[in-house]
Amino acid sequence: MIKATTTYNRSTLSQYYTLYKDSKKLDIRCKLNFNEHYKIAKLSFPINIKNPKAIYSMPFGFIEKEPNGQEEPAHGWIDVKDENAWVLHSSMIQNTVFLSKTMKCA
């Protein structure tokens, strides 16, 4: 496991990267201690997916939307995948709404 820590004013982001033996899976766990007023925290995870399909959770279900680079609300998790790769972003934080920007790579 590799830990990376970043600070901004009074806030701290700790990211834990775990790569498993004989697996293509990379887990990234984030812990954010957010102590800012009148600010929004945004995290970015650049991924190399050519033809992504984005599925967002919402109350009582989920929805698949065409990636267009615009922010989309999600509640709890976001699934982005293509025929070769899969990314799932989930949150253990209650009452959290994700705003996800997903776009196609050329």
C-alpha positions in Angstrom: 0.0 0.0 0.0 1.2 3.5 -0.8 -0.2 6.5 1.0 -0.2 10.0 -0.4 -1.3 13.0 1.7 -2.2 16.4 0.4 -3.2 19.5 2.4 -5.1 22.6 1.4 -5.6 25.3 4.0 -7.1 23.5 7.0 -8.1 20.3 5.0 -6.3 17.0 4.4 -6.7 14.4 1.8 -5.1 11.0 2.3 -5.1 8.5 -0.6 -4.3 4.9 -0.2 -3.2 3.0 -3.3 -3.2 -0.9 -3.2 -2.1 -3.0 -6.1 -2.7 -6.7 -5.7 -0.4 -9.5 -6.8 -1.4 -11.2 -10.1 -4.2 -8.8 -10.6 -4.9 -5.7 -12.8 -7.0 -4.2 -10.0 -5.9 -1.0 -8.3 -7.8 0.1 -5.3 -7.7 3.8 -4.4 -9.2 4.7 -1.0 -9.6 8.3 0.0 -10.0 9.9 3.3 -10.9 13.6 3.3 -10.9 15.8 6.4 -12.6 18.8 4.9 -12.5 21.9 7.1 -13.3 24.7 4.6 -16.2 27.1 4.6 -18.1 28.0 1.5 -16.0 25.6 -0.7 -16.7 22.4 -2.6 -14.2 19.5 -2.8 -13.7 17.9 -6.2 -11.5 14.9 -6.8 -10.2 13.8 -10.2 -9.2 10.3 -11.3 -8.0 10.4 -14.9 -8.7 7.1 -16.6 -7.8 5.8 -20.1 -11.2 4.5 -21.4 -11.9 5.0 -25.1 -15.7 4.4 -25.3 -17.0 4.8 -21.8 -20.4 3.9 -20.5 -21.3 5.8 -17.3 -23.9 4.5 -14.9 -24.9 6.6 -11.9 -26.7 5.7 -8.8 -29.8 7.6 -7.8 -32.5 7.2 -5.1 -34.3 3.9 -5.7 -32.2 2.9 -8.7 -29.6 3.8 -11.3 -29.4 5.5 -14.7 -27.0 5.1 -17.7 -26.1 8.3 -19.5 -23.9 9.1 -22.5 -20.7 10.8 -21.3 -20.6 14.4 -22.6 -18.1 16.2 -20.3 -20.9 17.8 -18.2 -21.3 17.2 -14.5 -23.9 14.6 -13.6 -25.3 14.1 -10.1 -25.0 10.7 -8.5 -25.8 9.4 -5.0 -23.5 6.7 -3.6 -21.6 5.3 -6.6 -20.5 5.8 -10.2 -19.6 3.0 -12.6 -17.6 3.8 -15.7 -16.5 1.0 -18.1 -15.8 0.0 -21.6 -14.9 -3.4 -23.2 -11.4 -3.4 -21.6 -11.6 -1.6 -18.3 -13.9 -1.0 -15.4 -13.9 1.8 -12.7 -16.3 1.9 -9.8 -16.3 4.9 -7.5 -18.3 4.5 -4.3 -18.6 6.5 -1.1 -19.1 5.5 2.5 -20.1 9.1 3.3 -23.7 9.5 4.0 -25.7 12.3 2.5 -23.1 12.8 -0.3 -23.9 13.7 -3.9 -21.3 13.1 -6.5 -21.0 15.4 -9.5 -19.2 13.4 -12.1 -17.6 14.6 -15.3 -17.2 11.8 -17.8 -16.0 12.3 -21.3 -14.9 10.2 -24.2 -11.2 10.0 -25.0 -10.1 10.5 -28.6 
